[in-house]
Every structure is written in C-alpha cells, then in structure tokens.
C-alpha cells in the first residue's frame, strides 16, 4: 500500500511544477505515496462495497485514503487533484527544512471549500467523511498506525475528481507538531488514479498524420508510465500536451 511513488512518475513531477505541492518525504528524503482505493459503480448499478456508502442522498462513489490518526495533529486535510485543483485555488507554504510545519496564513481555511475533507482538527466535512473507517470485506488491511479515511462523493454535483486524474490527500499539520521535515505544507500523503468503469485520462505526446489506410490523425498518449496509440472518437484536432479522456473497455 506504499509503492505508488514508484509508479506515479511524471504525475508527481507535474504536480510539483503546477501546484508546488510535494508528496510525503520519508526519513531518507525520498518521495513516498500511500494508497487510496475507491469505487465508482456503473450508472444505475449497485456498489460492490455497499458498506462504504453512508452519506444521505445520491452517492456517486467513495474513496478510502490511507491515513494516520489526525486528531490534534492535523489541522486540515484536502483533496488535491491533478487537473481539478487549480494553482490559484491552493495555499502552499515551503517547509524550509524545519522540523515543524509552518504556520498557515489562515487556520482552518482553504481557497477551494469543496475540496476540504477534514477540518478543525476533528471534524469530517459535510457528513461525507468517516474517520477510522472499517476495512472493506475481503480487502487487504492496513498495518502499523494506518487507518482509512473514507469520503463519499455525494449530492450529484461534485466537480471532482476528473475521470482518470490522480487524486491525493493533502495534509496540513498543526504547526507545533514534528513532521519529518516535509518540503511543503500541505504535502500529499496518499492517492490514486480515479478511473471510472469506462473512462481514464492521458496526455498526447505525438500526433500521427493520416495515411491511406487511416484517413484521420491518430495519437500517441502517455498513460501512467506507458505510451499507447489511440484513435479519436470525434473530428476534433488535438495537439501535443493536450489532456484527453480515454474510453476504455469499448467492447462492453
């Protein structure tokens, strides 16, 4: 549950450059990312793990972020999206190599209120978060001092996550607590790519010109660490660097 930093690759680099937010640093100064697991069921179908749904009203999915015990140690936890989080909607402070977290400009406040998941040191936001959530039936259990922080994406109007984007748990520590000399506040502790049943996301790396056999441009895209060739499903023209949504499992 702690090997995502090795597979995240350019995602971490892009988030560092775009948002100036770093992942958790271990004792040796290496990037470390723990797991988030999730479920977005097919439309009008039941959840595979219905025990994870607890919010009232329409729930489009749930995310379990691997976390510690935040009460009295964590000032705030927020959702950090690779695409859904905009640079002007974050408040980041440099760690400056200090053994405790910097004092935030505004305690318990975050520019993007919709992405606040845990606040005031002990409150799950809007009754859609559950601290120390029970493990899912039949799934691996966290070890050591790790538990699940579960959120329900409820209400039907959530604008995040973007299908296929990396969604991380951003942690802002209380400024009097040792934090292992993190590079930024917040730092990203856990996360995953939020694929839906049929959608993921990728970035175009090469435009392949039409041929006699294929009379339209095709594209090479970077997906996670892999490069694959995809066909456009529309008549739009794309360029290198564009973020595109990928329809997968087309046969079903």
VENZIMO-V849339 format. One record per helix or strand. SS is the DSSP state (h for helix, s for strand). FROM is the first residue (numbers start at 1). TO is the last residue. If there is no record, write none. Layout:
ss;from;to
SS;FROM;TO
SS;FROM;TO
This chain:
ss;from;to
h;4;8
h;10;19
s;23;25
s;31;32
s;34;39
h;50;52
s;59;67
s;74;81
h;87;89
s;93;94
s;100;100
h;113;115
s;116;119
s;123;124
h;125;127
s;129;133
s;147;154
s;166;173
s;178;178
s;184;185
s;187;193
s;199;208
s;218;223
s;226;231
s;243;247
